[in-house]
Amino acid sequence: MVIWESDRDEHLARHGVTITQANEALYDLDAIVINPDYAAISGKGVRTIGYSDSFGDLITVITVPFEGRTYGATAFPSEGRDRRYYEER
């Protein structure tokens, strides 16, 4: 289960995505998981690319494991490389 802090709702809204849609993408049975996230400066982020039924498209979700829990950092509509990874698997 991914924990979303209260400020993430507003953050995701700026990307046009909801927490519910991000969770749908995370639990897509065909989701692609890239660990570590290729764009993470810290090397600690995990990138998941999955389909959200309610969004109607692919969403990229960035999570960060910390002290045995997984926290949602951000989510946004998938583009470019992420879309190719999902579609070409």
Secondary structure, 3 states (H helix, E strand, C coil): CEECCCCHHHHHHHCCCCHHHHHHHHCCCCCEEECCCCCCCCCCCEEEEEEECCCCEEEEEEEEEECCEEEEEEEEECCHHHHHHHHHC
